[in-house]
Amino acid sequence: MAEPKYKLIAFQLKDKIINNEYEYGKTIPSEKKLQEQYNVSRYTIRQAIDLLVQDGYIIKKKGLGSIVSDNYLKKTNHDTSTKKIGVIVTYLSDYIFPSIIRGIEKILGANGYSLILASTNNTHAGERRCLEMMIEQGVQGLIVEPTKSNVFNPNLSFYSLLKSKEIPVLMINACYEELNIPYISIDDTKSGFLATSYLLDEGHDDIVLITKIDDMQGKFRMKGYIEAFEDKGTIFKGENIFTYTTETKDKVLDLIIKELLNHEINPTAFVCYNDDIAYSFIKRLKENGKCVPDDYSVVGEDNSILSQLEDISLTTTSHPQENLGVEAARWMIKAINSGQIGETTIMDTEIIIRNSVKKRNA
C-alpha cells in the first residue's frame, strides 16, 4: 500500500534535515514554496509540517515560520540504566528468524539487556518506521536485517545519523554495500555453489535456478550457481535462471510451472533461493501431478523448519540460525562496552543431503 503524499514529503524533508541541507536553527522553505516544489495542495504540505513537528524535526514559531529543531536527536541521548538493543528484521515468521532472535535474546538477557523487536515487512517505508521508533526508544545498539539490500534504499541517511550518534549498528544476513557497516552472514556464494554442485555431481546438468533478486543474498547465491557450472567445466543455460522480487514471487513460480507443462524448458532439477521458495514450488508441482524427486529434483537453502514439513525431506544447505543470533548479540555487547566496532563475519555452510534429489545415470 502506497504511503500518503504528505508522509512521502515529510520523509524527504527529514532526510534534508538529517543531512544538514536544512540547518539547525534556520527555517525551512515556506509552505507556499514547498507547495510549488512538490506540486501538491497547501493542506498536504501542512500535514507534512505537522508530522515533522510531532517527530521533533522542526518547531513552529509565529511570525518566523518552521525552524529546524534538534529534538529528534535528543531522543537518542541514552539513559545507561535502561539497557536496550533494537532488532529489526524483514519478517517475524516461522522461517529462520525465530531461531536467530532466540540466539540474540539468550545473550542479551544474560547480560542485562532488553530487546526491542520490529519488522519491516521488507518495505522501505516499514524500515523507516522501525528506524524512527528505535531512535525514539533510545536504543544503545541496533541489529538490522537489511530491507531489499540489492536495490537503492532511501533510508541510508538514518544509518549515518546513528553512526554520528555513536550508536553501534550491525547488519545480519546481508548488508547495504553503500554503507561501511559490519555484518554477520553465511557464505551465500558458497551456499549457491554447494547446492548446484551437488546436483551436478548427481548427474543433473539441466538445472533451473529460482532466486530472489532484490536482496544481496539472492545475488550471491546466483554467483555460486554460476561458479558451480564453471568449476565442472559446464555451461549453464541463461533461460534457466528465473529471478523474482518480494512482490513477484507467486507470479514467477506460476510462470515456471507453465513453461514446464508447455515443455518450453526441460530441466531435471531446481536450485531454490531458500527453503521457503522450494516448499512453495514443490506444492505447485504436486498440484500439477508432478512428483519430487521422481520427476524433478529440488534443493533448497537455509535448512529451515520448512525443509522437513512435507513427506519429502528437502536437501538443503545449512544456516547457523541460533548461533548467528548469538554471535550478533556478542558483537553488539562488545561494541557497546568497548566503544570499538567489530569486524564483518562470514559463517560457513554445508550441504545437508535428504531425499529430494534423484541420482541420474551418467
Disulfide bonds with the S-S distance in Angstrom:
none
